[in-house]
């Protein structure tokens, strides 16, 4: 189930070549963490690590220095009940 506190939308474009945009929504003001991982679980990038106001936001992921493959995005919101994960394909 998708938690009501926040939502991670599919990145645009997917698959992508170089740069992609990741949209997410938080229902309450709070501290947001949005990170990208490889298939081995290694954290490659922290796209957002900041307090965000309620609403929809977009983060840019620049993967030009990374090889083609599948990457995973993790969205966490402090005091929320769940973590959302999403696959990115380059």
Buried (B, 14 or more C-beta within 10 A) or exposed (E): EEEEBBBBBEBEEBEBEEEBBBBBBBBEEBBBBBBBBBEEEEEBBEBBEEEBEEEEBEBEBEBEEBEEEEBBBBBBBEEBEBEBEBEBEB
